[in-house]
Amino acid sequence: MEKNKIFAKMDELDSQVGVFHKELTDLKQKVKELLEDNKRLSEENNQLRQLFKREAELEREVVKAPAKGKKPGANQEVLLPPDHAFAEASVAIGEGHDNLTRLYHEGFHICNVYYGHLRTEGDCLFCLSFLNK
């Protein structure tokens, strides 16, 4: 081989190694992103399983509780007079706040920035600000 051909061949191999290196770097980045997504989804899945388990336990307790204290023929429905409409609305507002507080303590964002996403890095100042309003 002539000297020029050798240098041309080395230059060609060098550019191919550069292309392979870039592809390898891109693949490593993609694998890293997939592993992070997998970890985040696994954590969220575990939290949802725990939540589902707690909800199922509460449901079982609620189903059992009325059966014990229930009297045959007793009317279980309670009717509120119309003048309690405002009290009922404030109860609904309180329940909404309680639900958001519960969601926050279960590890989910309740702020308008990340609403519904899993909190992975501790407390969120946006969520805490929202809760304190």
N, C-alpha and C positions, 0 to 999 in steps of 0.2 A: 504494500500500500504506500502511496505517496504521503508525504507529510501533510499536505493540504487535505487529503481525504481523511486522514487520521483526526486532524483537528475538527473537520466538519462532522465526523461521526461522534466525537466527544461532545461537541456542542449540541448535537441532536439528542444524545443520551442525557445531557444535563437538562435540556428543556423538558424531556419526558419525565425525568425524576422530579422536576418542579411541578409538573402537572399532577403526578401521582401524589406528591406531598400535599398539594392543595386539596385533592379529592379526599385523602386520608384525614386531613384536618376538618373538612366539611362533615365527613362521616362521624368523626369523634364528637363534633358539636351536636349533631343530630341525635346520637346515642345519649349524650348527656341530657339533652332536652327531654327525650323519651323517659329516661330514668327519673328525672325530676317530676314529670307528669305522673308517672307510675306511683312514685312515693306519695305525692299529693293526693292522688285518687285513692290510694290504699288507706291513708289517714282519714279521708272523708268517708270512705266506705265503713271503716271501723266506727267512726262517730255516729254514722247513720244506723248501723246495727245496734249500737248501744241505745240510741234514741228509740228505735223501734222496739227494742226489748223493754225499755222503761214504759213506753206507751202501752204495750201489750200487758204488762203487769198492772198498770193503772186501770186498764180496761177490765181486767179480771177482777180487781178489787171493787170497781164500780158495779159490775154485774152482780157480785156476791153481796155487797152491802145492802141494796134495796130488797133483796130476797129475804134477808134476815128480819128486817124491821117492817116488812109489808104485812098489812092486815088484810084479810080477805074482804073484798067489797069496798075498800077504802079508795077514795078518789085521790090519785097522786098528782093531778094537775093543779097548779096554783095560778089563779088569775089576778093580775094587778089592775087596780082601778086606773082610769084614764089620767088622773092627775099625777101619776108616777112616771110619766113619759120622760121628764127631764132627769130624774134619778136613774132611769134605765139607760139613758144616753150616756151619763157620766160613768156608769158601770161599764158600758161597752168601751169607752175611751180608756178606762183603767185597765180593762182586760187586754186591749191592744198594746198598751205600754208594757204590761206584764209579759205578754207573748214575745215582744221584742227583747225584753231583758232576758227572758229564758233562752231565746235564740242566741243572744250574745254570749251568755254563760255556757252554752253548748258548743261554742267555738266558731260561730258564724258572724260575718260582718252585718251590721244593721244600718250602716251609714250609706248615704247616697253615692259615695265614691266606689265602694266595693260590695254593695249589698248582695248578700247570699253567698259570697265567696268564703271559703274556709280561712279562718285566722290561724296562721302558722307561726307568726313572730310575736306572740304576746298580745298586749292590749293595743287597741287602735284609738288614737286621740280623737278621730272623727266620730267614732261610735260612742266613746265616753262623753264627748261634748253633746251628742244627740240625746243620750240617756239623761244628762243633767238638766236638759231644758224643761 
